[in-house]
């Protein structure tokens, strides 16, 4: 299977369990890797034959900026659902990075990755 990857997409959201995360929000970084048959687009050179990653990236940013959730696991699931709305997407891996996660120790970030497919 072929892949389309969007990496390092940054958006501001209000996700988290703690009240200050909901009030002030923070930056989230998202990576997606779509499983897609790119053969039709490789032959035709037509945008209509592939996933429009410009449109998809805007939808992902809308999801991050949208309805707050407690867990980034839930946010990753919502993003995966958005990606699978396109019937050409056979599967997706979504990583949500939370660079400013409130931790009791120093860490660069917290991230979760989930995989979903059209099984």
N, CA, C and O atoms as CSV, one atom per row, in Angstrom:
chain,resi,resn,atom,element,x,y,z
A,1,UNK,N,N,0.855,-1.185,0.000
A,1,UNK,CA,C,0.000,0.000,0.000
A,1,UNK,C,C,0.893,1.238,0.000
A,1,UNK,O,O,1.953,1.263,0.626
A,2,UNK,N,N,0.443,2.248,-0.708
A,2,UNK,CA,C,1.156,3.525,-0.778
A,2,UNK,C,C,0.775,4.383,0.430
A,2,UNK,O,O,-0.163,4.065,1.162
A,3,UNK,N,N,1.516,5.472,0.625
A,3,UNK,CA,C,1.275,6.327,1.786
A,3,UNK,C,C,1.337,7.808,1.418
A,3,UNK,O,O,2.086,8.218,0.531
A,4,UNK,N,N,0.542,8.583,2.111
A,4,UNK,CA,C,0.645,10.043,2.135
A,4,UNK,C,C,0.880,10.410,3.587
A,4,UNK,O,O,0.161,9.934,4.466
A,5,UNK,N,N,1.867,11.243,3.855
A,5,UNK,CA,C,2.173,11.652,5.227
A,5,UNK,C,C,2.073,13.169,5.365
A,5,UNK,O,O,2.547,13.923,4.516
A,6,UNK,N,N,1.457,13.584,6.433
A,6,UNK,CA,C,1.460,14.990,6.849
A,6,UNK,C,C,2.140,14.982,8.213
A,6,UNK,O,O,1.662,14.330,9.142
A,7,UNK,N,N,3.242,15.696,8.338
A,7,UNK,CA,C,3.984,15.678,9.600
A,7,UNK,C,C,4.180,17.091,10.137
A,7,UNK,O,O,4.397,18.044,9.388
A,8,UNK,N,N,4.096,17.189,11.444
A,8,UNK,CA,C,4.371,18.464,12.096
A,8,UNK,C,C,3.280,19.504,11.966
A,8,UNK,O,O,3.549,20.699,12.086
A,9,UNK,N,N,2.045,19.072,11.722
A,9,UNK,CA,C,0.937,20.024,11.620
A,9,UNK,C,C,0.682,20.606,13.011
A,9,UNK,O,O,0.418,19.862,13.955
A,10,UNK,N,N,0.760,21.912,13.141
A,10,UNK,CA,C,0.587,22.574,14.432
A,10,UNK,C,C,-0.750,23.292,14.480
A,10,UNK,O,O,-1.145,23.973,13.534
A,11,UNK,N,N,-1.439,23.126,15.607
A,11,UNK,CA,C,-2.714,23.812,15.812
A,11,UNK,C,C,-2.889,24.043,17.304
A,11,UNK,O,O,-2.308,23.334,18.126
A,12,UNK,N,N,-3.684,25.028,17.643
A,12,UNK,CA,C,-3.921,25.400,19.030
A,12,UNK,C,C,-5.246,24.801,19.475
A,12,UNK,O,O,-6.250,24.903,18.770
A,13,UNK,N,N,-5.246,24.174,20.651
A,13,UNK,CA,C,-6.467,23.580,21.172
A,13,UNK,C,C,-6.537,23.690,22.682
A,13,UNK,O,O,-5.591,24.129,23.335
A,14,UNK,N,N,-7.672,23.283,23.224
A,14,UNK,CA,C,-7.937,23.399,24.662
A,14,UNK,C,C,-8.195,22.026,25.274
A,14,UNK,O,O,-9.142,21.856,26.041
A,15,UNK,N,N,-7.362,21.054,24.940
A,15,UNK,CA,C,-7.538,19.684,25.401
A,15,UNK,C,C,-6.705,19.429,26.651
A,15,UNK,O,O,-5.597,19.946,26.797
A,16,UNK,N,N,-7.260,18.625,27.541
A,16,UNK,CA,C,-6.540,18.241,28.741
A,16,UNK,C,C,-7.484,18.051,29.906
A,16,UNK,O,O,-8.634,18.491,29.880
A,17,UNK,N,N,-6.983,17.394,30.919
A,17,UNK,CA,C,-7.773,17.096,32.107
A,17,UNK,C,C,-7.769,18.274,33.082
A,17,UNK,O,O,-8.750,18.504,33.789
A,18,UNK,N,N,-6.676,19.009,33.115
A,18,UNK,CA,C,-6.533,20.083,34.106
A,18,UNK,C,C,-7.265,21.352,33.674
A,18,UNK,O,O,-7.303,21.673,32.486
A,19,UNK,N,N,-7.848,22.073,34.635
A,19,UNK,CA,C,-8.615,23.279,34.296
A,19,UNK,C,C,-7.820,24.319,33.499
A,19,UNK,O,O,-8.358,24.931,32.576
A,20,UNK,N,N,-6.547,24.524,33.847
A,20,UNK,CA,C,-5.783,25.547,33.125
A,20,UNK,C,C,-5.542,25.155,31.668
A,20,UNK,O,O,-5.372,26.031,30.820
A,21,UNK,N,N,-5.525,23.861,31.361
A,21,UNK,CA,C,-5.373,23.429,29.964
A,21,UNK,C,C,-6.615,23.808,29.168
A,21,UNK,O,O,-6.517,24.221,28.013
A,22,UNK,N,N,-7.759,23.668,29.777
A,22,UNK,CA,C,-9.020,24.019,29.119
A,22,UNK,C,C,-9.168,25.538,28.985
A,22,UNK,O,O,-9.685,26.028,27.981
A,23,UNK,N,N,-8.717,26.272,29.990
A,23,UNK,CA,C,-8.869,27.729,29.990
A,23,UNK,C,C,-7.920,28.398,29.002
A,23,UNK,O,O,-8.344,29.209,28.178
A,24,UNK,N,N,-6.639,28.057,29.087
A,24,UNK,CA,C,-5.630,28.769,28.306
A,24,UNK,C,C,-5.264,28.079,27.003
A,24,UNK,O,O,-4.810,28.739,26.068
A,25,UNK,N,N,-5.448,26.777,26.919
A,25,UNK,CA,C,-5.105,26.041,25.714
A,25,UNK,C,C,-3.604,25.918,25.522
A,25,UNK,O,O,-2.812,26.422,26.318
A,26,UNK,N,N,-3.234,25.235,24.449
A,26,UNK,CA,C,-1.827,25.045,24.137
A,26,UNK,C,C,-1.678,24.543,22.708
A,26,UNK,O,O,-2.658,24.230,22.032
A,27,UNK,N,N,-0.446,24.476,22.276
A,27,UNK,CA,C,-0.106,24.013,20.928
A,27,UNK,C,C,-0.056,22.489,20.928
A,27,UNK,O,O,0.482,21.866,21.843
A,28,UNK,N,N,-0.628,21.910,19.883
A,28,UNK,CA,C,-0.545,20.475,19.638
A,28,UNK,C,C,0.087,20.270,18.274
A,28,UNK,O,O,-0.060,21.106,17.382
A,29,UNK,N,N,0.785,19.168,18.111
A,29,UNK,CA,C,1.423,18.832,16.840
A,29,UNK,C,C,0.895,17.464,16.422
A,29,UNK,O,O,0.838,16.534,17.226
A,30,UNK,N,N,0.507,17.357,15.145
A,30,UNK,CA,C,-0.114,16.135,14.650
A,30,UNK,C,C,0.641,15.612,13.442
A,30,UNK,O,O,1.034,16.368,12.553
A,31,UNK,N,N,0.837,14.297,13.429
A,31,UNK,CA,C,1.375,13.590,12.261
A,31,UNK,C,C,0.335,12.565,11.829
A,31,UNK,O,O,-0.233,11.861,12.664
A,32,UNK,N,N,0.085,12.482,10.528
A,32,UNK,CA,C,-0.789,11.426,10.007
A,32,UNK,C,C,-0.080,10.729,8.856
A,32,UNK,O,O,0.664,11.338,8.087
A,33,UNK,N,N,-0.334,9.443,8.769
A,33,UNK,CA,C,0.190,8.640,7.660
A,33,UNK,C,C,-0.981,7.842,7.118
A,33,UNK,O,O,-1.505,6.945,7.780
A,34,UNK,N,N,-1.383,8.186,5.902
A,34,UNK,CA,C,-2.538,7.573,5.260
A,34,UNK,C,C,-2.103,6.424,4.371
A,34,UNK,O,O,-1.118,6.536,3.642
A,35,UNK,N,N,-2.833,5.318,4.429
A,35,UNK,CA,C,-2.641,4.224,3.488
A,35,UNK,C,C,-3.620,4.445,2.338
A,35,UNK,O,O,-4.837,4.397,2.518
A,36,UNK,N,N,-3.064,4.686,1.165
A,36,UNK,CA,C,-3.877,5.037,0.000
A,36,UNK,C,C,-3.259,4.396,-1.239
A,36,UNK,O,O,-2.036,4.335,-1.362
A,37,UNK,N,N,-4.094,3.921,-2.152
A,37,UNK,CA,C,-3.603,3.456,-3.444
A,37,UNK,C,C,-3.343,4.694,-4.295
A,37,UNK,O,O,-4.281,5.348,-4.752
A,38,UNK,N,N,-2.080,5.008,-4.504
A,38,UNK,CA,C,-1.715,6.202,-5.274
A,38,UNK,C,C,-1.533,5.908,-6.759
A,38,UNK,O,O,-1.165,6.798,-7.526
A,39,UNK,N,N,-1.785,4.681,-7.166
A,39,UNK,CA,C,-1.659,4.314,-8.580
A,39,UNK,C,C,-2.489,5.181,-9.508
A,39,UNK,O,O,-1.959,5.677,-10.502
A,40,UNK,N,N,-3.783,5.386,-9.223
A,40,UNK,CA,C,-4.582,6.228,-10.116
A,40,UNK,C,C,-4.013,7.644,-10.286
A,40,UNK,O,O,-3.974,8.162,-11.401
A,41,UNK,N,N,-3.578,8.262,-9.204
A,41,UNK,CA,C,-3.025,9.619,-9.298
A,41,UNK,C,C,-1.676,9.617,-10.006
A,41,UNK,O,O,-1.354,10.551,-10.741
A,42,UNK,N,N,-0.885,8.565,-9.785
A,42,UNK,CA,C,0.419,8.478,-10.449
A,42,UNK,C,C,0.244,8.378,-11.958
A,42,UNK,O,O,1.066,8.887,-12.720
A,43,UNK,N,N,-0.822,7.725,-12.385
A,43,UNK,CA,C,-1.079,7.594,-13.829
A,43,UNK,C,C,-1.714,8.851,-14.412
A,43,UNK,O,O,-1.350,9.277,-15.508
A,44,UNK,N,N,-2.662,9.447,-13.688
A,44,UNK,CA,C,-3.461,10.530,-14.268
A,44,UNK,C,C,-2.907,11.925,-14.022
A,44,UNK,O,O,-3.181,12.838,-14.801
A,45,UNK,N,N,-2.135,12.111,-12.955
A,45,UNK,CA,C,-1.661,13.434,-12.548
A,45,UNK,C,C,-2.835,14.362,-12.209
A,45,UNK,O,O,-2.753,15.575,-12.400
A,46,UNK,N,N,-3.933,13.774,-11.701
A,46,UNK,CA,C,-5.138,14.546,-11.382
A,46,UNK,C,C,-5.401,14.512,-9.873
A,46,UNK,O,O,-5.399,13.450,-9.250
A,47,UNK,N,N,-5.624,15.687,-9.309
A,47,UNK,CA,C,-5.909,15.798,-7.881
A,47,UNK,C,C,-7.140,14.976,-7.489
A,47,UNK,O,O,-7.210,14.442,-6.382
A,48,UNK,N,N,-8.091,14.880,-8.387
A,48,UNK,CA,C,-9.316,14.132,-8.103
A,48,UNK,C,C,-9.048,12.652,-7.859
A,48,UNK,O,O,-9.908,11.962,-7.313
A,49,UNK,N,N,-7.888,12.149,-8.245
A,49,UNK,CA,C,-7.563,10.735,-8.094
A,49,UNK,C,C,-6.749,10.425,-6.840
A,49,UNK,O,O,-6.222,9.323,-6.692
A,50,UNK,N,N,-6.649,11.392,-5.947
A,50,UNK,CA,C,-5.901,11.167,-4.708
A,50,UNK,C,C,-6.568,11.917,-3.570
A,50,UNK,O,O,-7.568,12.605,-3.774
A,51,UNK,N,N,-6.019,11.787,-2.383
A,51,UNK,CA,C,-6.504,12.527,-1.226
A,51,UNK,C,C,-5.907,13.923,-1.279
A,51,UNK,O,O,-4.691,14.078,-1.385
A,52,UNK,N,N,-6.745,14.923,-1.206
A,52,UNK,CA,C,-6.292,16.317,-1.210
A,52,UNK,C,C,-5.738,16.630,0.186
A,52,UNK,O,O,-6.499,16.932,1.105
A,53,UNK,N,N,-4.419,16.555,0.338
A,53,UNK,CA,C,-3.835,16.743,1.664
A,53,UNK,C,C,-3.931,18.177,2.148
A,53,UNK,O,O,-3.802,18.424,3.347
A,54,UNK,N,N,-4.150,19.122,1.264
A,54,UNK,CA,C,-4.384,20.506,1.695
A,54,UNK,C,C,-5.711,20.623,2.431
A,54,UNK,O,O,-5.785,21.211,3.510
A,55,UNK,N,N,-6.746,20.064,1.842
A,55,UNK,CA,C,-8.064,20.071,2.481
A,55,UNK,C,C,-8.042,19.253,3.763
A,55,UNK,O,O,-8.592,19.675,4.781
A,56,UNK,N,N,-7.408,18.082,3.719
A,56,UNK,CA,C,-7.352,17.233,4.900
A,56,UNK,C,C,-6.601,17.918,6.037
A,56,UNK,O,O,-7.025,17.829,7.189
A,57,UNK,N,N,-5.502,18.596,5.740
A,57,UNK,CA,C,-4.745,19.258,6.810
A,57,UNK,C,C,-5.583,20.344,7.479
A,57,UNK,O,O,-5.480,20.541,8.690
A,58,UNK,N,N,-6.405,21.046,6.714
A,58,UNK,CA,C,-7.297,22.051,7.303
A,58,UNK,C,C,-8.330,21.387,8.206
A,58,UNK,O,O,-8.665,21.930,9.259
A,59,UNK,N,N,-8.840,20.225,7.814
A,59,UNK,CA,C,-9.817,19.503,8.644
A,59,UNK,C,C,-9.181,19.008,9.947
A,59,UNK,O,O,-9.814,19.021,11.003
A,60,UNK,N,N,-7.936,18.577,9.855
A,60,UNK,CA,C,-7.230,18.132,11.065
A,60,UNK,C,C,-7.042,19.310,12.021
A,60,UNK,O,O,-7.268,19.179,13.224
A,61,UNK,N,N,-6.630,20.453,11.488
A,61,UNK,CA,C,-6.453,21.650,12.323
A,61,UNK,C,C,-7.781,22.064,12.956
A,61,UNK,O,O,-7.808,22.490,14.110
A,62,UNK,N,N,-8.882,21.943,12.211
A,62,UNK,CA,C,-10.202,22.247,12.765
A,62,UNK,C,C,-10.527,21.314,13.928
A,62,UNK,O,O,-11.108,21.739,14.927
A,63,UNK,N,N,-10.156,20.059,13.800
A,63,UNK,CA,C,-10.425,19.083,14.861
A,63,UNK,C,C,-9.643,19.440,16.124
A,63,UNK,O,O,-10.177,19.355,17.230
A,64,UNK,N,N,-8.385,19.839,15.964
A,64,UNK,CA,C,-7.571,20.227,17.126
A,64,UNK,C,C,-8.145,21.487,17.774
A,64,UNK,O,O,-8.195,21.590,19.000
A,65,UNK,N,N,-8.570,22.430,16.964
A,65,UNK,CA,C,-9.099,23.691,17.488
A,65,UNK,C,C,-10.541,23.552,17.977
A,65,UNK,O,O,-11.068,24.462,18.617
A,66,UNK,N,N,-11.173,22.436,17.683
A,66,UNK,CA,C,-12.588,22.250,17.986
A,66,UNK,C,C,-12.880,21.845,19.414
A,66,UNK,O,O,-12.152,22.190,20.345
A,67,UNK,N,N,-13.965,21.103,19.564
A,67,UNK,CA,C,-14.475,20.680,20.870
A,67,UNK,C,C,-13.373,20.098,21.752
A,67,UNK,O,O,-12.715,19.135,21.359
A,68,UNK,N,N,-13.163,20.668,22.934
A,68,UNK,CA,C,-12.130,20.148,23.837
A,68,UNK,C,C,-12.443,18.732,24.317
A,68,UNK,O,O,-13.604,18.352,24.471
A,69,UNK,N,N,-11.391,17.970,24.546
A,69,UNK,CA,C,-11.535,16.641,25.139
A,69,UNK,C,C,-10.477,16.492,26.221
A,69,UNK,O,O,-9.481,17.215,26.235
A,70,UNK,N,N,-10.700,15.566,27.111
A,70,UNK,CA,C,-9.755,15.351,28.210
A,70,UNK,C,C,-8.458,14.723,27.716
A,70,UNK,O,O,-7.370,15.138,28.115
A,71,UNK,N,N,-8.574,13.737,26.860
A,71,UNK,CA,C,-7.419,12.918,26.484
A,71,UNK,C,C,-6.991,13.137,25.042
A,71,UNK,O,O,-7.823,13.294,24.148
A,72,UNK,N,N,-5.665,13.147,24.828
A,72,UNK,CA,C,-5.187,13.240,23.446
A,72,UNK,C,C,-5.458,11.935,22.706
A,72,UNK,O,O,-5.467,11.927,21.475
A,73,UNK,N,N,-5.678,10.841,23.412
A,73,UNK,CA,C,-6.086,9.597,22.768
A,73,UNK,C,C,-7.425,9.789,22.041
A,73,UNK,O,O,-7.615,9.317,20.920
A,74,UNK,N,N,-8.339,10.491,22.706
A,74,UNK,CA,C,-9.646,10.770,22.106
A,74,UNK,C,C,-9.493,11.703,20.902
A,74,UNK,O,O,-10.119,11.495,19.863
A,75,UNK,N,N,-8.669,12.714,21.050
A,75,UNK,CA,C,-8.413,13.629,19.937
A,75,UNK,C,C,-7.834,12.875,18.742
A,75,UNK,O,O,-8.253,13.105,17.607
A,76,UNK,N,N,-6.889,11.991,18.979
A,76,UNK,CA,C,-6.308,11.193,17.897
A,76,UNK,C,C,-7.377,10.348,17.211
A,76,UNK,O,O,-7.359,10.197,15.989
A,77,UNK,N,N,-8.298,9.801,17.982
A,77,UNK,CA,C,-9.392,9.025,17.403
A,77,UNK,C,C,-10.301,9.869,16.529
A,77,UNK,O,O,-10.745,9.419,15.473
A,78,UNK,N,N,-10.579,11.084,16.963
A,78,UNK,CA,C,-11.405,11.985,16.141
A,78,UNK,C,C,-10.701,12.331,14.834
A,78,UNK,O,O,-11.329,12.379,13.776
A,79,UNK,N,N,-9.399,12.569,14.913
A,79,UNK,CA,C,-8.632,12.886,13.705
A,79,UNK,C,C,-8.618,11.690,12.765
A,79,UNK,O,O,-8.774,11.852,11.554
A,80,UNK,N,N,-8.434,10.493,13.307
A,80,UNK,CA,C,-8.455,9.288,12.476
A,80,UNK,C,C,-9.797,9.155,11.766
A,80,UNK,O,O,-9.851,8.804,10.587
A,81,UNK,N,N,-10.867,9.433,12.481
A,81,UNK,CA,C,-12.198,9.382,11.874
A,81,UNK,C,C,-12.339,10.343,10.712
A,81,UNK,O,O,-12.935,10.006,9.690
A,82,UNK,N,N,-11.791,11.545,10.867
A,82,UNK,CA,C,-11.814,12.524,9.778
A,82,UNK,C,C,-11.074,11.997,8.558
A,82,UNK,O,O,-11.537,12.134,7.426
A,83,UNK,N,N,-9.916,11.390,8.806
A,83,UNK,CA,C,-9.113,10.864,7.700
A,83,UNK,C,C,-9.844,9.743,6.972
A,83,UNK,O,O,-9.767,9.641,5.747
A,84,UNK,N,N,-10.545,8.911,7.714
A,84,UNK,CA,C,-11.244,7.772,7.112
A,84,UNK,C,C,-12.550,8.155,6.442
A,84,UNK,O,O,-13.202,7.304,5.838
A,85,UNK,N,N,-12.948,9.425,6.535
A,85,UNK,CA,C,-14.131,9.881,5.801
A,85,UNK,C,C,-13.936,9.756,4.296
A,85,UNK,O,O,-14.904,9.577,3.557
A,86,UNK,N,N,-12.689,9.849,3.839
A,86,UNK,CA,C,-12.394,9.668,2.410
A,86,UNK,C,C,-12.323,8.173,2.138
A,86,UNK,O,O,-11.477,7.489,2.712
A,87,UNK,N,N,-13.190,7.647,1.275
A,87,UNK,CA,C,-13.228,6.195,1.044
A,87,UNK,C,C,-11.950,5.630,0.438
A,87,UNK,O,O,-11.745,4.417,0.456
A,88,UNK,N,N,-11.095,6.482,-0.092
A,88,UNK,CA,C,-9.828,5.994,-0.658
A,88,UNK,C,C,-8.802,5.666,0.419
A,88,UNK,O,O,-7.824,4.967,0.154
A,89,UNK,N,N,-9.020,6.167,1.630
A,89,UNK,CA,C,-8.083,5.918,2.727
A,89,UNK,C,C,-8.405,4.544,3.322
A,89,UNK,O,O,-9.471,4.341,3.903
A,90,UNK,N,N,-7.471,3.611,3.168
A,90,UNK,CA,C,-7.661,2.253,3.687
A,90,UNK,C,C,-7.291,2.162,5.162
A,90,UNK,O,O,-7.830,1.332,5.894
A,91,UNK,N,N,-6.382,3.004,5.588
A,91,UNK,CA,C,-5.949,3.005,6.982
A,91,UNK,C,C,-5.195,4.281,7.294
A,91,UNK,O,O,-4.787,5.018,6.396
A,92,UNK,N,N,-5.017,4.528,8.579
A,92,UNK,CA,C,-4.337,5.748,8.988
A,92,UNK,C,C,-3.629,5.507,10.319
A,92,UNK,O,O,-4.118,4.772,11.177
A,93,UNK,N,N,-2.480,6.134,10.471
A,93,UNK,CA,C,-1.786,6.221,11.752
A,93,UNK,C,C,-1.782,7.697,12.132
A,93,UNK,O,O,-1.384,8.548,11.336
A,94,UNK,N,N,-2.217,7.991,13.327
A,94,UNK,CA,C,-2.282,9.371,13.818
A,94,UNK,C,C,-1.439,9.468,15.083
A,94,UNK,O,O,-1.611,8.685,16.017
A,95,UNK,N,N,-0.526,10.434,15.105
A,95,UNK,CA,C,0.226,10.750,16.323
A,95,UNK,C,C,-0.119,12.168,16.732
A,95,UNK,O,O,-0.003,13.103,15.940
A,96,UNK,N,N,-0.543,12.317,17.975
A,96,UNK,CA,C,-0.786,13.642,18.543
A,96,UNK,C,C,0.294,13.881,19.586
A,96,UNK,O,O,0.444,13.122,20.543
A,97,UNK,N,N,1.042,14.955,19.375
A,97,UNK,CA,C,2.109,15.365,20.285
A,97,UNK,C,C,1.579,16.510,21.152
A,97,UNK,O,O,0.913,17.424,20.666
A,98,UNK,N,N,1.886,16.436,22.428
A,98,UNK,CA,C,1.512,17.487,23.372
A,98,UNK,C,C,2.814,18.010,23.995
A,98,UNK,O,O,3.244,17.531,25.044
A,99,UNK,N,N,3.439,19.004,23.331
A,99,UNK,CA,C,4.758,19.472,23.769
A,99,UNK,C,C,4.788,20.077,25.170
A,99,UNK,O,O,5.817,20.025,25.844
A,100,UNK,N,N,3.689,20.640,25.605
A,100,UNK,CA,C,3.679,21.307,26.908
A,100,UNK,C,C,2.815,20.565,27.919
A,100,UNK,O,O,2.148,21.187,28.747
A,101,UNK,N,N,2.827,19.262,27.853
A,101,UNK,CA,C,2.041,18.467,28.794
A,101,UNK,C,C,2.498,18.739,30.225
A,101,UNK,O,O,3.698,18.765,30.499
A,102,UNK,N,N,1.553,18.939,31.130
A,102,UNK,CA,C,1.927,19.193,32.524
A,102,UNK,C,C,2.388,17.896,33.196
A,102,UNK,O,O,1.576,17.027,33.511
A,103,UNK,N,N,3.685,17.780,33.406
A,103,UNK,CA,C,4.283,16.589,34.003
A,103,UNK,C,C,5.057,16.977,35.257
A,103,UNK,O,O,5.493,18.121,35.390
A,104,UNK,N,N,5.228,16.042,36.166
A,104,UNK,CA,C,6.012,16.335,37.368
A,104,UNK,C,C,7.520,16.225,37.143
A,104,UNK,O,O,8.302,16.423,38.073
A,105,UNK,N,N,7.929,15.909,35.912
A,105,UNK,CA,C,9.344,15.799,35.552
A,105,UNK,C,C,9.558,16.524,34.234
A,105,UNK,O,O,8.594,16.887,33.560
A,106,UNK,N,N,10.804,16.736,33.864
A,106,UNK,CA,C,11.114,17.387,32.594
A,106,UNK,C,C,11.057,16.345,31.478
A,106,UNK,O,O,11.698,15.297,31.560
A,107,UNK,N,N,10.291,16.644,30.444
A,107,UNK,CA,C,10.203,15.802,29.255
A,107,UNK,C,C,9.920,16.711,28.064
A,107,UNK,O,O,9.255,17.738,28.196
A,108,UNK,N,N,10.425,16.328,26.923
A,108,UNK,CA,C,10.232,17.142,25.723
A,108,UNK,C,C,8.765,17.216,25.334
A,108,UNK,O,O,8.271,18.280,24.962
A,109,UNK,N,N,8.057,16.071,25.421
A,109,UNK,CA,C,6.652,16.039,25.041
A,109,UNK,C,C,6.041,14.710,25.460
A,109,UNK,O,O,6.739,13.780,25.865
A,110,UNK,N,N,4.745,14.650,25.354
A,110,UNK,CA,C,3.992,13.412,25.465
A,110,UNK,C,C,3.307,13.229,24.119
A,110,UNK,O,O,2.833,14.199,23.528
A,111,UNK,N,N,3.253,12.000,23.633
A,111,UNK,CA,C,2.600,11.741,22.356
A,111,UNK,C,C,1.891,10.395,22.409
A,111,UNK,O,O,2.329,9.474,23.099
A,112,UNK,N,N,0.802,10.295,21.680
A,112,UNK,CA,C,0.109,9.024,21.500
A,112,UNK,C,C,-0.018,8.761,20.003
A,112,UNK,O,O,-0.162,9.689,19.207
A,113,UNK,N,N,0.037,7.489,19.634
A,113,UNK,CA,C,-0.160,7.088,18.244
A,113,UNK,C,C,-1.220,6.012,18.204
A,113,UNK,O,O,-1.185,5.058,18.981
A,114,UNK,N,N,-2.154,6.172,17.300
A,114,UNK,CA,C,-3.140,5.111,17.094
A,114,UNK,C,C,-3.235,4.788,15.621
A,114,UNK,O,O,-2.953,5.619,14.758
A,115,UNK,N,N,-3.644,3.553,15.355
A,115,UNK,CA,C,-3.796,3.046,13.978
A,115,UNK,C,C,-5.256,2.628,13.811
A,115,UNK,O,O,-5.813,1.931,14.660
A,116,UNK,N,N,-5.859,3.054,12.722
A,116,UNK,CA,C,-7.221,2.663,12.410
A,116,UNK,C,C,-7.259,2.241,10.937
A,116,UNK,O,O,-6.544,2.786,10.097
A,117,UNK,N,N,-8.100,1.272,10.657
A,117,UNK,CA,C,-8.240,0.839,9.261
A,117,UNK,C,C,-9.704,0.577,8.960
A,117,UNK,O,O,-10.551,0.533,9.852
A,118,UNK,N,N,-9.960,0.412,7.720
A,118,UNK,CA,C,-11.297,0.170,7.219
A,118,UNK,C,C,-11.573,-1.325,7.183
A,118,UNK,O,O,-11.991,-1.813,6.133
A,119,UNK,N,N,-11.376,-2.066,8.219
A,119,UNK,CA,C,-11.490,-3.526,8.176
A,119,UNK,C,C,-12.876,-4.056,8.066
A,119,UNK,O,O,-13.071,-5.271,8.023
